[in-house]
Amino acid sequence: MTPQFRLTPPAIQDIEQIADYIARQSGFDQADRFLSKLDHKFVKITQFPNLGRKRDEILPGLRSLSMDQYLILYMPIGQDVEIFRVVSGYCDLSALFTNAED
């Protein structure tokens, strides 16, 4: 069975928001290029799940890989990869994984 990647609902929302922002700022062609480049990164992560930096300080087993000014936060699970978030590299990463009630 071929390894696959899965996007969490927060990751899907992140990607939609980034693509919408790029489309508004630079046009639909740029947004399409961003989505294509992101898809290629997801495939590469699936092929080489240990490629990114360990981020155990945020969440045990979490890894990050940069793409332009964004970070892809993911976790290898079995032979597959779960993409948790796609966020600006400038945001507070630890705040992404804390409960809203804290």
N, CA, C and O atoms as CSV, one atom per row, in Angstrom:
chain,resi,resn,atom,element,x,y,z
A,1,MET,N,N,0.835,-1.180,0.000
A,1,MET,CA,C,0.000,0.000,0.000
A,1,MET,C,C,0.888,1.256,0.000
A,1,MET,O,O,1.868,1.334,0.741
A,2,THR,N,N,0.538,2.205,-0.818
A,2,THR,CA,C,1.313,3.436,-0.951
A,2,THR,C,C,1.019,4.386,0.211
A,2,THR,O,O,-0.143,4.604,0.552
A,3,PRO,N,N,2.061,4.950,0.820
A,3,PRO,CA,C,1.826,5.936,1.890
A,3,PRO,C,C,1.016,7.120,1.358
A,3,PRO,O,O,1.167,7.520,0.203
A,4,GLN,N,N,0.165,7.668,2.208
A,4,GLN,CA,C,-0.673,8.796,1.815
A,4,GLN,C,C,-0.615,9.871,2.882
A,4,GLN,O,O,-0.202,9.621,4.015
A,5,PHE,N,N,-1.035,11.076,2.506
A,5,PHE,CA,C,-1.166,12.135,3.494
A,5,PHE,C,C,-2.637,12.444,3.694
A,5,PHE,O,O,-3.454,12.322,2.780
A,6,ARG,N,N,-2.949,12.845,4.913
A,6,ARG,CA,C,-4.311,13.257,5.261
A,6,ARG,C,C,-4.239,14.666,5.837
A,6,ARG,O,O,-3.323,14.994,6.591
A,7,LEU,N,N,-5.199,15.481,5.479
A,7,LEU,CA,C,-5.280,16.845,5.997
A,7,LEU,C,C,-6.325,16.905,7.098
A,7,LEU,O,O,-7.445,16.427,6.919
A,8,THR,N,N,-5.970,17.488,8.231
A,8,THR,CA,C,-6.945,17.697,9.302
A,8,THR,C,C,-7.837,18.882,8.908
A,8,THR,O,O,-7.452,19.683,8.056
A,9,PRO,N,N,-9.016,19.000,9.515
A,9,PRO,CA,C,-9.863,20.175,9.231
A,9,PRO,C,C,-9.146,21.511,9.467
A,9,PRO,O,O,-9.311,22.425,8.659
A,10,PRO,N,N,-8.349,21.663,10.548
A,10,PRO,CA,C,-7.624,22.941,10.691
A,10,PRO,C,C,-6.624,23.182,9.548
A,10,PRO,O,O,-6.436,24.323,9.127
A,11,ALA,N,N,-5.991,22.131,9.050
A,11,ALA,CA,C,-5.044,22.291,7.937
A,11,ALA,C,C,-5.780,22.730,6.673
A,11,ALA,O,O,-5.297,23.592,5.938
A,12,ILE,N,N,-6.939,22.141,6.422
A,12,ILE,CA,C,-7.739,22.526,5.253
A,12,ILE,C,C,-8.123,24.000,5.355
A,12,ILE,O,O,-8.035,24.742,4.376
A,13,GLN,N,N,-8.547,24.416,6.536
A,13,GLN,CA,C,-8.922,25.816,6.752
A,13,GLN,C,C,-7.718,26.741,6.551
A,13,GLN,O,O,-7.840,27.795,5.928
A,14,ASP,N,N,-6.556,26.343,7.079
A,14,ASP,CA,C,-5.330,27.130,6.898
A,14,ASP,C,C,-5.030,27.325,5.417
A,14,ASP,O,O,-4.764,28.440,4.969
A,15,ILE,N,N,-5.076,26.235,4.664
A,15,ILE,CA,C,-4.731,26.267,3.238
A,15,ILE,C,C,-5.714,27.151,2.475
A,15,ILE,O,O,-5.309,27.945,1.625
A,16,GLU,N,N,-6.995,27.016,2.776
A,16,GLU,CA,C,-8.003,27.846,2.104
A,16,GLU,C,C,-7.774,29.331,2.394
A,16,GLU,O,O,-7.861,30.163,1.490
A,17,GLN,N,N,-7.483,29.659,3.644
A,17,GLN,CA,C,-7.254,31.057,4.011
A,17,GLN,C,C,-6.006,31.618,3.325
A,17,GLN,O,O,-6.020,32.751,2.845
A,18,ILE,N,N,-4.935,30.835,3.279
A,18,ILE,CA,C,-3.704,31.299,2.624
A,18,ILE,C,C,-3.937,31.474,1.126
A,18,ILE,O,O,-3.531,32.483,0.551
A,19,ALA,N,N,-4.582,30.507,0.494
A,19,ALA,CA,C,-4.847,30.592,-0.946
A,19,ALA,C,C,-5.744,31.786,-1.268
A,19,ALA,O,O,-5.515,32.483,-2.256
A,20,ASP,N,N,-6.762,32.025,-0.440
A,20,ASP,CA,C,-7.638,33.187,-0.643
A,20,ASP,C,C,-6.841,34.484,-0.523
A,20,ASP,O,O,-7.007,35.396,-1.334
A,21,TYR,N,N,-5.981,34.565,0.482
A,21,TYR,CA,C,-5.162,35.754,0.683
A,21,TYR,C,C,-4.253,35.987,-0.536
A,21,TYR,O,O,-4.158,37.104,-1.043
A,22,ILE,N,N,-3.593,34.928,-0.992
A,22,ILE,CA,C,-2.693,35.057,-2.149
A,22,ILE,C,C,-3.486,35.485,-3.380
A,22,ILE,O,O,-3.031,36.335,-4.145
A,23,ALA,N,N,-4.663,34.906,-3.574
A,23,ALA,CA,C,-5.500,35.258,-4.738
A,23,ALA,C,C,-5.883,36.740,-4.700
A,23,ALA,O,O,-5.852,37.418,-5.727
A,24,ARG,N,N,-6.244,37.238,-3.521
A,24,ARG,CA,C,-6.620,38.658,-3.385
A,24,ARG,C,C,-5.421,39.576,-3.627
A,24,ARG,O,O,-5.555,40.626,-4.256
A,25,GLN,N,N,-4.253,39.178,-3.127
A,25,GLN,CA,C,-3.067,40.031,-3.216
A,25,GLN,C,C,-2.358,39.941,-4.569
A,25,GLN,O,O,-1.873,40.944,-5.093
A,26,SER,N,N,-2.304,38.722,-5.132
A,26,SER,CA,C,-1.447,38.499,-6.305
A,26,SER,C,C,-2.150,37.832,-7.484
A,26,SER,O,O,-1.549,37.673,-8.547
A,27,GLY,N,N,-3.400,37.443,-7.314
A,27,GLY,CA,C,-4.132,36.826,-8.416
A,27,GLY,C,C,-4.265,35.315,-8.274
A,27,GLY,O,O,-3.571,34.668,-7.490
A,28,PHE,N,N,-5.189,34.788,-9.069
A,28,PHE,CA,C,-5.504,33.361,-8.992
A,28,PHE,C,C,-4.364,32.470,-9.472
A,28,PHE,O,O,-4.198,31.359,-8.968
A,29,ASP,N,N,-3.581,32.937,-10.435
A,29,ASP,CA,C,-2.457,32.125,-10.922
A,29,ASP,C,C,-1.439,31.885,-9.811
A,29,ASP,O,O,-0.922,30.777,-9.663
A,30,GLN,N,N,-1.151,32.933,-9.028
A,30,GLN,CA,C,-0.220,32.780,-7.901
A,30,GLN,C,C,-0.791,31.818,-6.853
A,30,GLN,O,O,-0.062,30.994,-6.300
A,31,ALA,N,N,-2.078,31.924,-6.587
A,31,ALA,CA,C,-2.716,31.022,-5.621
A,31,ALA,C,C,-2.634,29.586,-6.111
A,31,ALA,O,O,-2.364,28.676,-5.327
A,32,ASP,N,N,-2.865,29.373,-7.406
A,32,ASP,CA,C,-2.760,28.020,-7.975
A,32,ASP,C,C,-1.334,27.490,-7.873
A,32,ASP,O,O,-1.127,26.311,-7.587
A,33,ARG,N,N,-0.346,28.359,-8.107
A,33,ARG,CA,C,1.056,27.941,-7.978
A,33,ARG,C,C,1.376,27.549,-6.538
A,33,ARG,O,O,2.068,26.561,-6.293
A,34,PHE,N,N,0.864,28.334,-5.589
A,34,PHE,CA,C,1.064,28.014,-4.176
A,34,PHE,C,C,0.471,26.638,-3.859
A,34,PHE,O,O,1.127,25.813,-3.223
A,35,LEU,N,N,-0.764,26.386,-4.299
A,35,LEU,CA,C,-1.420,25.100,-4.010
A,35,LEU,C,C,-0.682,23.938,-4.656
A,35,LEU,O,O,-0.562,22.870,-4.055
A,36,SER,N,N,-0.190,24.132,-5.862
A,36,SER,CA,C,0.567,23.086,-6.546
A,36,SER,C,C,1.878,22.793,-5.814
A,36,SER,O,O,2.245,21.634,-5.622
A,37,LYS,N,N,2.574,23.848,-5.412
A,37,LYS,CA,C,3.832,23.685,-4.677
A,37,LYS,C,C,3.590,22.990,-3.332
A,37,LYS,O,O,4.379,22.146,-2.908
A,38,LEU,N,N,2.500,23.353,-2.677
A,38,LEU,CA,C,2.151,22.741,-1.399
A,38,LEU,C,C,1.856,21.253,-1.579
A,38,LEU,O,O,2.291,20.428,-0.776
A,39,ASP,N,N,1.120,20.916,-2.629
A,39,ASP,CA,C,0.813,19.511,-2.901
A,39,ASP,C,C,2.096,18.711,-3.134
A,39,ASP,O,O,2.221,17.585,-2.651
A,40,HIS,N,N,3.048,19.285,-3.870
A,40,HIS,CA,C,4.325,18.605,-4.090
A,40,HIS,C,C,5.070,18.392,-2.767
A,40,HIS,O,O,5.687,17.346,-2.568
A,41,LYS,N,N,5.017,19.374,-1.867
A,41,LYS,CA,C,5.647,19.223,-0.540
A,41,LYS,C,C,4.982,18.090,0.235
A,41,LYS,O,O,5.665,17.292,0.878
A,42,PHE,N,N,3.644,18.016,0.177
A,42,PHE,CA,C,2.934,16.953,0.884
A,42,PHE,C,C,3.364,15.577,0.366
A,42,PHE,O,O,3.560,14.650,1.150
A,43,VAL,N,N,3.507,15.450,-0.942
A,43,VAL,CA,C,3.949,14.182,-1.529
A,43,VAL,C,C,5.363,13.847,-1.054
A,43,VAL,O,O,5.649,12.700,-0.709
A,44,LYS,N,N,6.243,14.846,-1.036
A,44,LYS,CA,C,7.628,14.628,-0.588
A,44,LYS,C,C,7.658,14.211,0.890
A,44,LYS,O,O,8.411,13.315,1.269
A,45,ILE,N,N,6.837,14.864,1.717
A,45,ILE,CA,C,6.753,14.499,3.132
A,45,ILE,C,C,6.276,13.058,3.282
A,45,ILE,O,O,6.770,12.319,4.135
A,46,THR,N,N,5.324,12.667,2.458
A,46,THR,CA,C,4.811,11.291,2.513
A,46,THR,C,C,5.907,10.294,2.155
A,46,THR,O,O,6.002,9.225,2.758
A,47,GLN,N,N,6.730,10.645,1.177
A,47,GLN,CA,C,7.834,9.767,0.758
A,47,GLN,C,C,8.961,9.737,1.783
A,47,GLN,O,O,9.603,8.705,1.977
A,48,PHE,N,N,9.200,10.873,2.439
A,48,PHE,CA,C,10.304,11.010,3.399
A,48,PHE,C,C,9.778,11.659,4.685
A,48,PHE,O,O,10.051,12.834,4.932
A,49,PRO,N,N,9.026,10.911,5.510
A,49,PRO,CA,C,8.359,11.508,6.667
A,49,PRO,C,C,9.291,12.084,7.733
A,49,PRO,O,O,8.858,12.904,8.543
A,50,ASN,N,N,10.551,11.677,7.751
A,50,ASN,CA,C,11.489,12.224,8.738
A,50,ASN,C,C,12.267,13.419,8.197
A,50,ASN,O,O,13.249,13.851,8.801
A,51,LEU,N,N,11.829,13.950,7.063
A,51,LEU,CA,C,12.506,15.061,6.405
A,51,LEU,C,C,12.508,16.327,7.254
A,51,LEU,O,O,13.519,17.026,7.314
A,52,GLY,N,N,11.414,16.624,7.897
A,52,GLY,CA,C,11.272,17.869,8.647
A,52,GLY,C,C,11.933,17.831,10.014
A,52,GLY,O,O,12.437,16.803,10.466
A,53,ARG,N,N,11.910,18.987,10.648
A,53,ARG,CA,C,12.497,19.154,11.983
A,53,ARG,C,C,11.560,18.603,13.048
A,53,ARG,O,O,10.346,18.795,12.978
A,54,LYS,N,N,12.127,17.918,14.032
A,54,LYS,CA,C,11.339,17.429,15.170
A,54,LYS,C,C,10.822,18.611,15.971
A,54,LYS,O,O,11.558,19.565,16.224
A,55,ARG,N,N,9.547,18.549,16.375
A,55,ARG,CA,C,8.939,19.611,17.174
A,55,ARG,C,C,8.272,19.032,18.422
A,55,ARG,O,O,7.155,19.408,18.780
A,56,ASP,N,N,8.983,18.108,19.076
A,56,ASP,CA,C,8.452,17.463,20.285
A,56,ASP,C,C,8.138,18.466,21.387
A,56,ASP,O,O,7.323,18.180,22.264
A,57,GLU,N,N,8.780,19.654,21.356
A,57,GLU,CA,C,8.517,20.658,22.386
A,57,GLU,C,C,7.101,21.221,22.260
A,57,GLU,O,O,6.564,21.784,23.214
A,58,ILE,N,N,6.505,21.067,21.086
A,58,ILE,CA,C,5.135,21.538,20.858
A,58,ILE,C,C,4.139,20.406,21.086
A,58,ILE,O,O,3.148,20.562,21.798
A,59,LEU,N,N,4.426,19.263,20.465
A,59,LEU,CA,C,3.557,18.090,20.551
A,59,LEU,C,C,4.416,16.876,20.238
A,59,LEU,O,O,5.063,16.850,19.191
A,60,PRO,N,N,4.448,15.857,21.115
A,60,PRO,CA,C,5.290,14.686,20.851
A,60,PRO,C,C,4.973,14.045,19.499
A,60,PRO,O,O,3.820,13.736,19.198
A,61,GLY,N,N,6.022,13.852,18.692
A,61,GLY,CA,C,5.885,13.234,17.379
A,61,GLY,C,C,5.668,14.221,16.245
A,61,GLY,O,O,5.707,13.840,15.075
A,62,LEU,N,N,5.438,15.492,16.581
A,62,LEU,CA,C,5.182,16.514,15.565
A,62,LEU,C,C,6.484,16.890,14.854
A,62,LEU,O,O,7.553,16.925,15.464
A,63,ARG,N,N,6.373,17.170,13.560
A,63,ARG,CA,C,7.509,17.624,12.765
A,63,ARG,C,C,7.080,18.853,11.977
A,63,ARG,O,O,5.886,19.075,11.774
A,64,SER,N,N,8.046,19.654,11.531
A,64,SER,CA,C,7.728,20.819,10.698
A,64,SER,C,C,8.674,20.865,9.506
A,64,SER,O,O,9.837,20.469,9.585
A,65,LEU,N,N,8.137,21.359,8.407
A,65,LEU,CA,C,8.925,21.555,7.198
A,65,LEU,C,C,8.509,22.893,6.604
A,65,LEU,O,O,7.319,23.178,6.474
A,66,SER,N,N,9.483,23.706,6.248
A,66,SER,CA,C,9.155,25.030,5.724
A,66,SER,C,C,8.915,24.987,4.226
A,66,SER,O,O,9.462,24.157,3.500
A,67,MET,N,N,8.069,25.924,3.791
A,67,MET,CA,C,7.819,26.167,2.378
A,67,MET,C,C,7.569,27.662,2.245
A,67,MET,O,O,6.547,28.172,2.705
A,68,ASP,N,N,8.497,28.354,1.621
A,68,ASP,CA,C,8.444,29.812,1.548
A,68,ASP,C,C,8.364,30.354,2.980
A,68,ASP,O,O,9.196,29.987,3.810
A,69,GLN,N,N,7.392,31.214,3.293
A,69,GLN,CA,C,7.303,31.754,4.653
A,69,GLN,C,C,6.328,30.963,5.521
A,69,GLN,O,O,5.918,31.438,6.580
A,70,TYR,N,N,5.955,29.764,5.084
A,70,TYR,CA,C,4.994,28.943,5.811
A,70,TYR,C,C,5.664,27.706,6.394
A,70,TYR,O,O,6.714,27.264,5.928
A,71,LEU,N,N,5.027,27.162,7.425
A,71,LEU,CA,C,5.468,25.908,8.021
A,71,LEU,C,C,4.356,24.882,7.880
A,71,LEU,O,O,3.190,25.159,8.162
A,72,ILE,N,N,4.737,23.705,7.441
A,72,ILE,CA,C,3.822,22.569,7.391
A,72,ILE,C,C,4.085,21.769,8.659
A,72,ILE,O,O,5.200,21.297,8.878
A,73,LEU,N,N,3.066,21.616,9.490
A,73,LEU,CA,C,3.187,20.854,10.739
A,73,LEU,C,C,2.489,19.521,10.538
A,73,LEU,O,O,1.301,19.469,10.222
A,74,TYR,N,N,3.243,18.444,10.724
A,74,TYR,CA,C,2.715,17.120,10.401
A,74,TYR,C,C,3.252,16.070,11.357
A,74,TYR,O,O,4.180,16.311,12.129
A,75,MET,N,N,2.633,14.892,11.280
A,75,MET,CA,C,3.070,13.789,12.115
A,75,MET,C,C,2.980,12.490,11.309
A,75,MET,O,O,1.926,12.172,10.759
A,76,PRO,N,N,4.088,11.740,11.241
A,76,PRO,CA,C,4.009,10.408,10.640
A,76,PRO,C,C,3.159,9.503,11.536
A,76,PRO,O,O,3.374,9.440,12.746
A,77,ILE,N,N,2.208,8.814,10.941
A,77,ILE,CA,C,1.345,7.882,11.664
A,77,ILE,C,C,1.314,6.597,10.857
A,77,ILE,O,O,0.684,6.525,9.802
A,78,GLY,N,N,2.010,5.574,11.371
A,78,GLY,CA,C,2.176,4.351,10.591
A,78,GLY,C,C,2.993,4.690,9.361
A,78,GLY,O,O,4.035,5.337,9.465
A,79,GLN,N,N,2.531,4.260,8.196
A,79,GLN,CA,C,3.244,4.617,6.967
A,79,GLN,C,C,2.678,5.877,6.322
A,79,GLN,O,O,3.213,6.355,5.323
A,80,ASP,N,N,1.604,6.414,6.884
A,80,ASP,CA,C,0.989,7.624,6.360
A,80,ASP,C,C,1.463,8.857,7.128
A,80,ASP,O,O,2.203,8.749,8.106
A,81,VAL,N,N,1.027,10.022,6.673
A,81,VAL,CA,C,1.377,11.286,7.307
A,81,VAL,C,C,0.099,12.096,7.491
A,81,VAL,O,O,-0.711,12.211,6.572
A,82,GLU,N,N,-0.071,12.648,8.672
A,82,GLU,CA,C,-1.204,13.529,8.934
A,82,GLU,C,C,-0.694,14.963,8.982
A,82,GLU,O,O,0.188,15.292,9.775
A,83,ILE,N,N,-1.255,15.812,8.129
A,83,ILE,CA,C,-0.901,17.226,8.084
A,83,ILE,C,C,-1.820,17.939,9.074
A,83,ILE,O,O,-3.033,17.994,8.875
A,84,PHE,N,N,-1.231,18.484,10.146
A,84,PHE,CA,C,-2.023,19.130,11.186
A,84,PHE,C,C,-2.340,20.584,10.859
A,84,PHE,O,O,-3.486,21.011,11.002
A,85,ARG,N,N,-1.344,21.348,10.423
A,85,ARG,CA,C,-1.538,22.778,10.157
A,85,ARG,C,C,-0.581,23.213,9.053
A,85,ARG,O,O,0.451,22.583,8.820
A,86,VAL,N,N,-0.944,24.306,8.378
A,86,VAL,CA,C,-0.052,25.015,7.465
A,86,VAL,C,C,-0.173,26.476,7.883
A,86,VAL,O,O,-1.210,27.106,7.677
A,87,VAL,N,N,0.896,27.009,8.472
A,87,VAL,CA,C,0.815,28.322,9.113
A,87,VAL,C,C,2.012,29.191,8.753
A,87,VAL,O,O,3.025,28.712,8.242
A,88,SER,N,N,1.868,30.474,9.031
A,88,SER,CA,C,2.976,31.398,8.867
A,88,SER,C,C,4.107,30.986,9.803
A,88,SER,O,O,3.867,30.602,10.948
A,89,GLY,N,N,5.317,31.067,9.318
A,89,GLY,CA,C,6.473,30.751,10.135
A,89,GLY,C,C,6.695,31.744,11.263
A,89,GLY,O,O,7.543,31.530,12.130
A,90,TYR,N,N,5.927,32.836,11.250
A,90,TYR,CA,C,6.076,33.876,12.268
A,90,TYR,C,C,5.098,33.729,13.428
A,90,TYR,O,O,5.176,34.490,14.393
A,91,CYS,N,N,4.181,32.771,13.355
A,91,CYS,CA,C,3.171,32.658,14.420
A,91,CYS,C,C,3.721,31.876,15.619
A,91,CYS,O,O,4.750,31.207,15.521
A,92,ASP,N,N,3.029,31.972,16.728
A,92,ASP,CA,C,3.377,31.250,17.951
A,92,ASP,C,C,2.903,29.808,17.799
A,92,ASP,O,O,1.719,29.518,17.970
A,93,LEU,N,N,3.819,28.916,17.480
A,93,LEU,CA,C,3.458,27.531,17.182
A,93,LEU,C,C,2.857,26.804,18.376
A,93,LEU,O,O,1.917,26.025,18.218
A,94,SER,N,N,3.387,27.051,19.562
A,94,SER,CA,C,2.870,26.340,20.729
A,94,SER,C,C,1.422,26.717,21.008
A,94,SER,O,O,0.671,25.901,21.543
A,95,ALA,N,N,1.014,27.929,20.658
A,95,ALA,CA,C,-0.370,28.363,20.889
A,95,ALA,C,C,-1.352,27.624,19.983
A,95,ALA,O,O,-2.544,27.572,20.284
A,96,LEU,N,N,-0.873,27.055,18.885
A,96,LEU,CA,C,-1.748,26.325,17.967
A,96,LEU,C,C,-2.286,25.037,18.572
A,96,LEU,O,O,-3.336,24.547,18.157
A,97,PHE,N,N,-1.581,24.490,19.542
A,97,PHE,CA,C,-1.935,23.183,20.076
A,97,PHE,C,C,-2.334,23.228,21.540
A,97,PHE,O,O,-2.262,22.214,22.234
A,98,THR,N,N,-2.753,24.392,22.016
A,98,THR,CA,C,-3.262,24.492,23.381
A,98,THR,C,C,-4.774,24.619,23.326
A,98,THR,O,O,-5.331,25.126,22.352
A,99,ASN,N,N,-5.425,24.160,24.364
A,99,ASN,CA,C,-6.890,24.261,24.437
A,99,ASN,C,C,-7.305,25.715,24.564
A,99,ASN,O,O,-6.625,26.511,25.212
A,100,ALA,N,N,-8.403,26.051,23.953
A,100,ALA,CA,C,-8.929,27.422,24.042
A,100,ALA,C,C,-9.336,27.767,25.463
A,100,ALA,O,O,-9.417,28.941,25.826
A,101,GLU,N,N,-9.592,26.740,26.268
A,101,GLU,CA,C,-10.038,26.956,27.657
A,101,GLU,C,C,-8.881,27.261,28.585
A,101,GLU,O,O,-9.113,27.743,29.694
A,102,ASP,N,N,-7.649,27.004,28.186
A,102,ASP,CA,C,-6.474,27.245,29.049
A,102,ASP,C,C,-6.233,28.714,29.258
A,102,ASP,O,O,-5.291,29.092,29.954
